[in-house]
Amino acid sequence: MNRKTSLLAAVGMAAFVCAPAYAESFISEVRIGVMDHDSSMFHDSHETTDPDVNFEVRFVSPDFLDWAFAPRPLIGGTINTGDGTSFGYAGLGWTFDLTEAFFVDFTLGGAVHDGETERATATSKNFGCRAQFHESASIGYRFNKANAIMVSIEHMSNASLCDDNEGLTNTGLRYAYSF
C-alpha cells in the first residue's frame, strides 16, 4: 500500500468513526466513492488507469445562505491510488429532489492539487497552477432517509487563469450517509 492510499484510509476511517458524534450539531452528510481517474469518456488522455477514492463531508447549511437555495458547505478530497494527481477541495453543494427517491446535486468551489504546474509528465498533466476551480454534478437515488447512491462527475481546472489549463475530469459512483 503506497503512502497516499494509507493516508486516505486513515482519513476515511477517522471521518466515518468521528462523524456520528458531531452529526447532530453541524455535519449533515458524509460521502465516499470510487472514481475513474481522468475519465476517457471525455478525451483520450489518461494520467493513469489507477482509480481514485473520493470522500466528502457536507455541513448543515447556515441560515445566512437561505437566499441562495440553502447550499451546504463541504470539504473533500479525491486521492489517486497510484501516481496520478490527487486534490483536496472545498465549496458549496446544492441538492434538489426530483422525487422522494431521486435527486440531482451540484457543487462549486476551489481545489488544491499535487500534480504538475510547469510541464506534463508520464503521470501528470500540466495544470498550470496549484489552485484550481472544482465543480461536480451527481444524479442519485435514496434508499431511505439515511442512505443514497449516486453517479457523479467532477472537474478541476483553472478556467485559463494560468498559462496551462489541461484540467481533470473524473466519473464514478459514490455512497452517501445522511444524519
N, C-alpha and C positions, 0 to 999 in steps of 0.2 A: 504494500500500500504506500503510495507516494505522500509527500507532505501535505499537498493540497487536499487529497482525499481524507487524510487523517484529521486535518483541521476542520473540514466540512462535517465529518462525522461527529466531532466533539461539539461544534457549534449547534448542529441539528439536535443532538441529544439534549444539550442544555436547554435549548428553546422549548422542546416538547416536554421536558421534565418540569421546568420552571413556569411555563406559561399558565397552567391551570391555577396556580396560586395567585397570579396577578390579573387573571382574566376579568374578574368582576369589576375591577376598577378602571382599566384602560385598554386592555387588549381585546379586540373583537374577533380576531381570526388568525390562524396560522395555516400556511400552505407549504407543501413540499411536492416536488415533481422531478421528472426526468425530461431533458430537452435534447433534441437533435442539434448539435453544435454547428453553427454556420450552415443552416439547412440548405440542401441542394434543391429544395422546392423553388427557390427564387433565383439561383445562379449556379454556375459550375464550380466556383471557387470554394474550396474547403481548407480551413486551417488544419483540422484534424478530424478523424472519424470517431474520436473518443466522445462519449456523451457528456452532457452537463447535468449537474444536480442543482436544482433551484429550491431556495427556501425564502419565505417571506412572512413577515409579521405585519398585520394590519391593526391599527388602533381605532378606538371609538372616535367618531367624528366630533370635533369640538363645536360648540354652539355657534361660534363666530363664522363657521363655514356653511351654515344652513342656506344662505343666499345662493351658494354655488352647487345646489343639489346634494349637500352634505357628503362631500368626499371624505374618505378615511385616509389619514396619514399612514405611510407604510415605509418599511425598510426591508431590504432583501439582498440576496446575493445569488449569482449564478457561477458555479465553480466547475471548471472543466476537469474531468477525471484524468486527463493526460497532460500534454504540454501546450494545449491551446489557451486562449485568452479567458481569464476569469474576471468578474467585476462585481462590485457592490453598488447598490442603488438606494435611492430614497425618493419619495414623491407623494402624490395623491392618487387614490383609486376610487372610481365610481362604479357601483354595481346597480344594474337596473333589471328588475324582474319582468320577464316576458309572460310567464305563467307562474303558478305556485311552485313548480319544479324547475323550470328553465329560466336562465338569466344570461345577461351579457355583462362584461366587465371591461373597463378601460383604465389605464394608468398613464400618468405623465410625470416626469421628474428628471433627475440627473443621475449620472453614474461615474464611477472612477474605476479604471481597469488596470490590469498588469501586463497588457500587450505592448507591442512596439509603437513608438511615436515618431521614428525617424526613417525607418525602412521596413519593407516586408521581409520576412524570413520564411523558412520552411514550416514553422509552427505558428506564425502570427502575421496578420495583415498589418499594414501601416495605418494606424488610426489617427495620426497627425498630432494629437494632443491627449493628455491624460484624462481631462474632464470631458464628459460626453452627455448628450441627452439620452434619456431612456423612456421608452413607451412600450405598452403591451396591450393586448386585447385577448379576451377569452370568451368562449361560449361554454356554459356549464349546466350541469344537472344536479339538483339537490335530492338526495335520497330521503332526507328528513331535515329538521331544523339545524342539526349539527354537522352533517356530512355531505360533501359535494365532490364531484369530479368535473374537470374542465379540460378542454382542448385550448391550448394557449399559443400565442406568438408574441415574441418580444424582439425589440430592435434597439440597438445602441449605435449612435453616430454623433458627429459634432455639427451637423447641419451646415457643412462647408465653412465653419468659423475658423478652421485651421487649414493649412495648405493641403494636407491629405485628408480624405474622408471616405475610407473604404466601408465602414460600417459593419455590423454583425447582426444577423437575424437568426434567432433560434425558434424552433417549434417543438411542442411536446404536450405531455399530459401532466396535470397537477391534481393533487388531492387537497381539499380544504376542510378544516375543522373550525366551526364557529362556536363561540362561547355564549 
